[in-house]
Amino acid sequence: MWLQQRLKGMPGLLSSSWARRMLIVLLLFLIFYWYLTSDGVLRFLHMSRDSSGQAGVCLQTDMNRWKMFVERGEGVIRGPTSDDVAPFVVGNGHFLVDVEANRLWVSPSSQPGSAPVHQTDFAPNVRLQLAGKRQEARAFMLWFRKGSVVSVRCIQPGPSPFSSSHECVTIREEYIAHRSRPNIYLQRVHISNPTDRALSLEVSTGGESPAFRSGPEGQDDRDFLLFSGRVPTEKSGPVVAVAVAVKKMGSHVTVGAKAEYTENVVSVVHSSEPVEPGKAEEALARVKEAARKEMQEVLRAKLEELVQDHQQAWMDLFISGVEIRKITDAHTPSSRTVNTTLYYVLSASTAPLLDRRVGAEERERLESSLNYADHCFSGHATMHAENLWPERVSSVAQILQLLTLWNLTLQKRGCKVLVAAGVHGMMQGMVLSFGGLQFTENHLQFQADPDVLHNSYSLRGIRYNKDLINLAVLPDAEGKPFLHMSVKPQEKPVKLYACEAGCMNEPVELTSEVKGHTFPVLVTRPITALLYISTDLTHLQDLRHTLHVKAIMAHEDHMAKQYPGLPFLFWFSVASLITLFHLFLFKLIYNEYCGPGAKPLFRSKV
């Protein structure tokens, strides 16, 4: 009856102008709420992006192919609507190229620890432009595992009666600073023309500038341009002589209807150490001759093999690394932040182990330092050091500052031998520092702070006597952390042993089983390392007698003592207030229905 009466009154309610306004406001609020709490915002952004024209639609199709790499943590994308200002750079420690700004940076030294700190006004990239275009959209991807920057440009040509207005010309480019051939720079170009007419694109080298002059260098039909110039290191001080040999292209490229075009633009970059201005001409002559000689050699080589060697070198580097699986606080860096930082630091570091000029004796010394970096990394873990793992990097200058800070941190924390090993040592040092792993004279210890193990992460490719160790902090079904270890033998199998905090239990022999080994997280008093790894079983057995721990507890017991919660008095006060409130409420109800002058519970119909 009550419901029927309310429904009968609805038309009268809606007849009020005030009620109609309130209903409209409510509907608008619900629509806005739906956009905020669903993919409505994404759909709106997608529609606004598509409204930029057919070039934007074409670009989105290409960008979708990159998403799988980004989801696996292998790259970073920036499209025309992205607010990300991360620099898209390629480098190898000898030189660095800011792809988007088209600027070359060079190093004054080939020694490990040096960086390409001197910016030139040389533009190393060849640019292709289509005259009469209607629209253009461009996107970049920083591809970590391949050590390159990939670019896609979608161009909608001008109107023509012979082609559809929905067809776009696609220019795909890949930029590579060769990892094992430190003077080689590659720009790979692929143009796809789906229209029914031939198109001509204008080619601009862009290398000529007030500080860089060029001259033709001939070698049969394989011609190249040789640019040379001086880069000041400081006002009225030493200068760096730079020579860049660039494969020569025509002023125009013609792509036929329904056809494709491919070109590999190879460059060779040589620079000198800082010299006085009076000796600059002599230094210029040396670097020009070195660039000329290497360019002639590169033009005879197979470029596909060069690309494969470069990609393999980067994939070998990223055998080691850090993977963030679950973050439960605001201070732990994301996988994207970690991988981007690793890529930037490695791109600005040299690789003496890949340099063909390094002798066998020196190479053996560097490899031995990688296999056992004694006393590295000492001190607390860098996981929460936001200046070492910055969420936002906006310029090449910031990348160089980041490299300097990492070099200084590793050197001061016992990792000088790793810094001297170049890019391979930098990767090892950064991985060790992230988790708080430290080599001592006889063992490797994992000394992470027990209070931060609520985060889930893994450290892979830790080198120990030519074996590779993977260590992960994972949660069990109840959310309690445990340690998971696996070993990948590289050469002759060597027995490895491990024991958890305190080493009170018998050490476990580590094998190359796929399932790996698990260890509980135990916390000692006083605090010691959470895990010990060694090739010496006797050493680990003796270690339990030298740690002198007073107590060993499970991780959850340690956390309960660290954060015992609110004091008893607080909870007693809350319980007392709740009890008093209910007593007061009961008294009100009793007085209303059972006290003097109480109202009857049921009204008489008479």
C-alpha positions in Angstrom: 0.0 0.0 0.0 2.8 2.4 0.9 4.6 1.7 -2.3 1.5 2.2 -4.4 0.8 5.6 -2.8 4.4 6.7 -3.5 4.2 5.7 -7.1 1.0 7.5 -7.6 2.6 10.7 -6.3 5.6 10.5 -8.7 3.9 12.5 -11.6 3.1 15.3 -9.2 6.6 15.3 -7.9 8.1 15.6 -11.5 5.7 18.5 -12.3 7.8 20.7 -10.0 10.5 22.6 -11.9 12.8 22.3 -8.9 12.5 18.5 -9.0 13.2 18.4 -12.7 16.4 20.4 -12.3 17.6 18.1 -9.5 16.9 15.1 -11.7 18.9 16.6 -14.6 21.8 17.4 -12.3 21.7 13.9 -10.9 21.8 12.4 -14.4 24.8 14.6 -15.4 26.6 13.6 -12.2 26.1 9.9 -13.0 27.4 10.3 -16.6 30.5 12.2 -15.3 31.0 9.5 -12.7 30.9 6.8 -15.3 33.5 8.5 -17.4 35.8 8.8 -14.4 35.4 5.2 -13.1 35.5 3.3 -16.5 37.3 3.5 -19.7 35.2 6.4 -20.8 38.1 8.8 -20.3 40.3 6.5 -22.4 37.6 6.3 -25.1 37.3 10.1 -25.1 41.1 10.5 -25.4 41.2 7.9 -28.2 38.4 9.7 -30.1 40.2 13.1 -29.7 43.4 11.5 -30.9 41.6 10.0 -33.9 40.0 13.3 -34.7 43.5 14.6 -35.6 43.1 12.9 -38.9 43.9 9.8 -40.8 47.6 10.2 -39.9 46.7 9.8 -36.3 44.7 6.6 -37.0 47.6 5.2 -39.0 50.0 6.0 -36.2 47.9 4.4 -33.6 47.9 1.1 -35.6 51.7 1.1 -35.6 51.9 2.0 -31.9 49.7 -0.9 -31.0 52.4 -3.2 -32.3 54.8 -1.8 -29.6 52.5 -2.4 -26.6 53.6 -6.0 -26.1 57.2 -4.8 -25.6 56.1 -2.0 -23.2 54.0 -4.5 -21.2 57.0 -6.7 -20.8 59.1 -3.8 -19.5 61.3 -3.7 -22.7 60.5 -0.2 -23.9 58.9 3.2 -23.4 56.6 4.8 -25.9 55.8 8.5 -26.6 53.1 9.5 -29.0 51.8 12.8 -30.2 49.4 13.2 -27.2 51.9 12.0 -24.5 53.1 14.3 -21.8 56.3 12.3 -21.3 59.4 14.4 -21.8 62.0 11.6 -21.5 64.9 12.0 -24.0 65.1 9.4 -26.7 68.8 8.7 -26.9 71.2 6.1 -28.2 74.8 5.9 -27.2 77.8 3.7 -26.3 80.0 5.8 -24.1 82.0 7.2 -26.9 79.2 9.3 -28.4 75.5 9.8 -27.7 72.8 11.0 -30.0 69.6 12.8 -28.9 67.4 11.5 -31.7 64.5 13.9 -31.3 66.7 17.0 -31.0 69.1 15.6 -33.7 72.2 16.5 -31.7 75.5 14.7 -31.2 77.4 14.4 -27.9 81.0 13.2 -27.8 83.3 11.9 -25.1 86.8 13.4 -24.6 88.2 10.0 -23.6 87.8 6.3 -24.2 88.6 5.3 -20.6 85.9 3.6 -18.5 84.0 6.0 -16.4 84.2 8.8 -19.0 81.0 10.0 -20.7 80.0 11.9 -23.9 79.8 15.2 -22.0 80.5 17.6 -24.9 77.6 18.7 -27.0 78.2 19.6 -30.6 76.1 21.5 -33.1 76.4 18.6 -35.6 73.0 17.0 -36.7 73.8 13.3 -37.3 70.4 12.2 -38.6 69.2 12.3 -42.2 65.7 13.9 -42.5 63.1 13.0 -45.1 60.3 15.4 -45.9 57.2 15.0 -48.2 56.2 18.3 -49.9 52.5 19.1 -50.0 51.6 16.9 -47.1 48.3 17.4 -45.4 48.9 15.8 -42.0 51.8 14.2 -40.2 52.0 12.3 -36.8 55.0 10.7 -35.2 55.8 8.4 -32.3 59.0 7.1 -30.6 59.9 4.0 -28.7 63.0 3.5 -26.5 63.8 -0.2 -27.0 65.9 -1.3 -24.0 66.8 -4.9 -25.0 67.9 -3.9 -28.6 69.6 -0.7 -27.5 67.9 1.5 -30.1 65.3 4.2 -30.7 62.5 3.3 -33.1 60.5 6.0 -34.8 57.3 5.9 -36.9 56.0 8.8 -39.0 52.6 8.6 -40.7 52.1 11.2 -43.4 48.9 11.9 -45.3 49.9 13.2 -48.8 48.2 16.1 -50.5 45.0 15.5 -52.5 45.2 13.5 -55.7 42.6 12.1 -58.1 44.5 8.9 -58.3 44.7 7.9 -54.6 42.5 7.5 -51.6 42.5 10.3 -49.1 42.6 7.6 -46.3 46.0 6.2 -47.3 49.1 7.3 -45.4 52.8 7.0 -46.2 54.7 5.4 -43.4 58.4 6.1 -42.6 59.9 3.8 -40.0 63.3 4.5 -38.7 65.7 2.8 -36.2 68.6 4.6 -34.7 71.6 2.6 -33.4 74.8 3.6 -31.6 76.8 0.4 -32.1 77.6 -1.3 -28.8 80.7 -3.3 -29.9 81.9 -1.0 -32.7 82.0 2.3 -30.6 82.5 4.6 -33.6 79.6 3.4 -35.8 76.2 5.1 -35.9 73.3 3.6 -38.0 70.1 5.1 -39.1 67.8 2.5 -40.8 65.0 3.9 -43.0 62.0 2.0 -44.4 59.4 3.9 -46.4 56.1 2.3 -47.3 53.9 4.0 -50.0 50.4 2.4 -50.3 49.1 5.1 -52.7 48.5 4.8 -56.4 51.1 7.4 -57.3 54.9 7.7 -57.0 56.1 10.1 -54.3 59.3 12.1 -54.0 60.8 12.9 -50.6 63.4 15.6 -50.0 66.5 14.4 -48.2 68.5 16.8 -45.9 71.7 15.7 -44.3 71.8 18.6 -41.8 75.4 18.0 -40.8 76.8 21.3 -42.1 77.1 24.0 -39.5 79.3 27.0 -38.6 81.6 24.7 -36.6 81.5 21.7 -38.9 82.6 21.7 -42.6 82.4 18.9 -45.1 84.1 17.7 -48.2 83.3 14.7 -50.6 85.3 11.6 -50.2 85.1 9.1 -53.1 85.5 5.4 -53.2 84.2 4.2 -56.6 80.4 4.4 -56.3 80.4 4.3 -52.5 80.7 8.0 -51.7 80.5 9.6 -48.3 80.8 13.0 -46.8 83.5 13.8 -44.2 82.5 16.5 -41.6 85.1 17.9 -39.2 85.0 20.5 -36.5 86.2 21.6 -33.1 84.2 21.4 -29.9 85.2 23.8 -27.1 85.4 22.2 -23.6 85.4 25.6 -21.9 85.9 29.2 -22.8 89.4 29.9 -24.2 90.4 26.4 -23.2 91.2 23.1 -24.8 89.1 21.8 -27.7 88.0 18.4 -28.8 88.6 17.6 -32.5 85.6 15.7 -34.0 85.3 14.0 -37.4 82.1 12.4 -38.7 81.9 10.4 -42.0 78.4 10.0 -43.3 77.2 7.9 -46.2 76.1 10.2 -49.0 72.5 10.2 -50.3 70.9 12.0 -53.1 68.8 15.2 -52.6 65.6 13.3 -53.3 64.2 9.8 -52.8 61.5 8.5 -55.1 59.1 5.7 -53.9 57.0 4.2 -56.5 53.2 3.5 -56.3 52.4 0.5 -54.0 56.1 0.2 -53.4 58.6 0.3 -50.5 62.1 1.8 -50.1 64.9 0.8 -47.7 68.1 2.6 -46.9 70.8 2.2 -44.3 72.6 5.4 -43.5 75.9 4.6 -41.8 78.1 7.1 -40.0 81.5 6.9 -38.3 82.3 9.2 -35.4 85.8 9.9 -34.1 86.9 12.4 -31.5 90.2 13.3 -29.9 91.1 14.0 -26.3 91.1 17.6 -25.3 94.0 19.5 -26.9 95.2 23.1 -26.9 93.9 25.2 -29.7 97.4 25.4 -31.2 97.4 21.6 -31.7 93.8 21.4 -33.0 94.8 21.1 -36.7 97.0 18.1 -36.0 94.3 16.5 -33.9 91.7 17.1 -36.7 94.0 15.5 -39.2 94.3 12.4 -37.0 90.5 12.0 -36.4 89.7 12.6 -40.1 92.1 10.0 -41.2 90.7 7.5 -38.6 87.1 8.2 -39.7 88.0 7.9 -43.3 89.7 4.6 -42.8 87.0 3.1 -40.7 84.2 4.3 -43.1 85.8 2.6 -46.0 86.0 -0.6 -43.9 82.3 -0.3 -42.8 81.0 0.2 -46.3 82.5 -3.1 -47.3 80.9 -4.9 -44.3 77.5 -6.5 -44.2 75.2 -4.1 -42.3 72.8 -6.9 -41.2 75.7 -8.6 -39.3 76.6 -5.3 -37.7 73.0 -4.9 -36.5 72.8 -8.4 -35.2 76.1 -8.0 -33.3 74.8 -4.8 -31.7 71.4 -6.3 -30.7 73.1 -9.4 -29.3 75.4 -7.3 -27.2 72.5 -5.4 -25.6 70.5 -8.6 -25.0 73.6 -10.1 -23.2 73.7 -7.0 -21.0 70.0 -7.3 -20.1 70.5 -10.9 -19.0 71.1 -9.1 -15.7 68.6 -6.7 -14.4 65.8 -5.9 -11.9 62.2 -6.8 -12.2 59.6 -5.1 -9.9 56.6 -7.4 -9.5 54.5 -5.7 -6.8 54.9 -2.3 -5.1 53.1 -1.6 -1.8 54.6 1.8 -1.0 55.2 5.1 -2.7 59.0 5.1 -2.5 59.9 1.9 -4.5 60.6 2.7 -8.1 58.5 1.0 -10.8 59.8 -1.4 -13.4 59.7 1.4 -16.0 61.8 3.7 -13.8 64.3 1.0 -13.1 64.7 -0.1 -16.8 64.8 3.4 -18.1 67.6 4.3 -15.6 69.6 1.2 -16.5 69.3 2.0 -20.2 70.4 5.6 -19.8 73.4 4.8 -17.6 74.5 1.9 -19.9 74.0 4.1 -23.0 76.5 6.6 -21.6 79.1 4.0 -20.5 81.9 2.4 -22.5 82.3 -1.3 -23.0 86.0 -2.3 -22.8 85.1 -6.0 -22.8 83.6 -5.6 -26.3 86.4 -3.4 -27.6 88.6 -5.2 -30.2 91.6 -3.1 -29.2 91.7 -4.5 -25.6 94.4 -7.1 -25.2 93.7 -10.7 -23.9 95.5 -10.1 -20.6 93.4 -7.0 -19.8 90.2 -8.7 -20.9 90.9 -11.6 -18.6 91.5 -9.2 -15.7 88.2 -7.3 -16.3 86.2 -10.6 -16.5 87.7 -11.9 -13.3 86.6 -8.6 -11.5 83.1 -9.2 -12.8 82.9 -12.7 -11.5 83.8 -11.7 -7.9 83.7 -8.0 -7.0 85.1 -8.1 -3.5 83.4 -5.7 -1.0 80.8 -4.5 -3.6 78.2 -3.3 -2.7 78.8 -2.0 0.8 76.2 -0.1 2.8 72.4 0.0 2.6 70.5 -0.8 -0.6 69.7 1.9 -3.1 66.2 0.7 -3.8 64.6 3.8 -2.2 67.3 6.3 -3.4 65.1 8.5 -5.6 68.0 10.5 -6.9 69.6 7.2 -8.3 66.3 5.9 -9.7 64.6 9.1 -10.8 61.0 8.8 -12.0 61.5 11.6 -14.4 64.5 12.4 -16.7 64.0 15.3 -19.0 67.3 16.0 -20.8 70.6 14.6 -21.9 72.3 16.8 -19.3 70.3 15.1 -16.6 71.4 11.7 -18.0 75.0 12.7 -17.7 74.5 13.9 -14.1 72.8 10.6 -13.3 75.8 8.7 -14.7 78.2 10.8 -12.6 76.2 10.1 -9.5 76.1 6.3 -10.2 79.9 6.3 -10.8 80.6 8.1 -7.6 78.2 6.0 -5.6 79.6 2.7 -6.8 83.2 3.8 -6.4 82.6 4.9 -2.8 80.8 1.7 -2.0 83.6 -0.7 -2.9 82.8 -1.2 -6.6 85.8 0.5 -8.3 86.7 -2.7 -10.1 83.2 -2.9 -11.6 83.3 0.7 -12.8 86.6 0.0 -14.4 84.9 -2.9 -16.3 82.7 -0.5 -18.1 79.1 -1.1 -19.1 79.1 -4.8 -17.9 80.4 -3.7 -14.5 77.9 -0.9 -14.2 75.0 -3.3 -14.7 76.3 -5.6 -12.1 77.0 -2.8 -9.6 73.5 -1.3 -10.0 71.8 -4.7 -9.6 73.8 -5.5 -6.5 73.1 -2.1 -5.0 69.4 -2.3 -5.6 68.9 -5.3 -3.4 71.7 -4.7 -0.9 73.9 -7.7 -2.1 77.5 -7.6 -1.0 80.6 -9.7 -1.8 82.9 -10.4 1.0 86.2 -12.3 1.1 84.4 -15.7 1.2 80.7 -15.3 0.4 77.9 -13.2 -1.2 75.4 -11.9 1.3 71.9 -10.5 0.9 71.5 -7.8 3.5 68.3 -6.1 2.5 66.3 -4.2 5.2 63.7 -6.7 6.5 61.2 -3.8 6.8 61.0 -3.3 3.0 60.4 -6.9 2.1 56.6 -6.3 1.6 57.6 -5.3 -1.9 58.0 -8.2 -4.4 61.0 -8.0 -6.8 63.7 -10.1 -8.4 67.4 -9.6 -9.2 68.6 -11.6 -12.2 71.9 -12.4 -13.7 74.1 -11.8 -10.6 77.6 -13.1 -11.6 79.3 -15.4 -9.1 82.4 -17.3 -10.3 81.1 -17.4 -13.9 77.7 -18.7 -12.8 74.5 -16.5 -12.9 72.3 -16.3 -9.8 68.7 -15.2 -9.8 67.3 -14.0 -6.4 63.7 -13.0 -5.8 61.7 -11.8 -2.9 58.2 -13.3 -3.3 55.0 -13.5 -1.1 53.5 -16.8 -0.2 49.7 -17.6 -0.1 49.4 -15.7 3.2 51.4 -12.7 1.9 54.5 -13.6 4.0 57.8 -13.0 2.1 60.2 -15.7 1.2 63.4 -15.9 -0.8 63.6 -17.8 -4.1 67.0 -18.7 -5.7 68.0 -20.3 -9.0 71.4 -20.9 -10.6 72.4 -20.9 -14.2 75.8 -22.5 -14.7 77.8 -21.0 -17.5 80.9 -23.2 -17.9 82.3 -25.9 -15.6 79.8 -26.6 -12.9 80.9 -25.3 -9.5 79.1 -26.2 -6.3 77.3 -23.4 -4.5 75.8 -23.4 -1.1 73.4 -21.1 0.7 71.9 -20.7 4.2 69.4 -18.2 5.6 70.0 -15.6 8.4 72.1 -16.9 11.2 73.1 -20.0 9.3 71.7 -22.2 12.1 70.4 -24.7 9.6 72.7 -26.8 7.5 73.6 -25.0 4.2 71.7 -26.1 1.1 73.5 -27.0 -2.1 72.2 -24.9 -5.0 71.5 -26.7 -8.2 70.4 -25.7 -11.7 66.9 -27.1 -11.2 64.2 -25.1 -12.9 62.1 -24.9 -9.8 65.0 -23.4 -7.8 65.3 -23.2 -4.1 63.3 -21.4 -1.4 64.4 -20.0 1.9 62.4 -18.5 4.7 62.9 -14.9 5.7 64.4 -14.9 9.2 65.5 -11.9 11.2 68.2 -12.1 13.8 69.0 -9.9 16.8 71.3 -8.1 16.2 70.4 -7.7 12.5 72.5 -9.8 10.1 72.2 -10.7 6.4 69.1 -12.5 5.3 71.0 -15.0 3.1 74.6 -16.2 2.6 75.9 -17.8 -0.6 79.4 -19.3 -1.0 81.4 -22.0 -2.8 82.9 -23.0 0.5 80.6 -25.3 2.6 83.0 -25.2 5.6 83.0 -21.5 5.6 79.2 -21.3 5.9 79.2 -24.0 8.6 81.7 -22.0 10.6 79.8 -18.8 10.0 77.1 -19.7 12.5 79.6 -19.6 15.3 80.9 -16.2 14.3 77.7 -14.2 13.9 76.9 -14.3 17.7 73.1 -13.7 17.3 71.0 -13.5 20.4 67.7 -14.5 18.8 66.2 -15.6 15.5 62.5 -14.9 14.6 60.2 -15.2 11.7 59.7 -12.1 9.6 56.1 -11.6 10.7 57.1 -11.7 14.3 59.8 -9.1 13.6 57.3 -6.8 11.9 54.8 -7.3 14.8 57.4 -6.0 17.2 58.4 -3.2 14.9 54.8 -2.0 14.4 52.8 -3.3 17.4 49.8 -1.2 16.6 47.9 1.3 18.8 48.3 1.0 22.6 45.9 -0.9 24.8 44.6 2.3 26.5 43.3 3.6 23.1 41.3 0.4 22.4 40.0 0.3 26.0 38.8 3.9 25.5 37.0 3.1 22.2 35.3 0.0 23.7 34.2 2.1 26.7 32.7 4.8 24.6 30.8 2.2 22.4 29.5 0.5 25.5 28.3 3.8 27.1 26.6 4.9 23.9 24.6 1.6 23.7 23.6 1.9 27.4 22.4 5.5 26.8 20.5 4.4 23.7 18.9 1.5 25.7 17.8 3.9 28.4 16.2 6.2 25.9 14.2 3.3 24.3 13.2 2.0 27.8 11.9 5.4 28.9 10.0 5.9 25.7 8.1 2.6 25.8 8.3 1.3 29.4 8.8 4.3 31.6 6.2 6.5 33.2 3.8 8.0 30.6 5.1 5.6 27.9 3.2 5.5 24.6 1.4 2.2 23.7 3.2 0.0 21.2 0.0 -0.5 19.2 -2.7 2.0 18.5 -6.3 0.9 18.8 -8.5 1.2 15.7 -11.5 2.2 17.7 
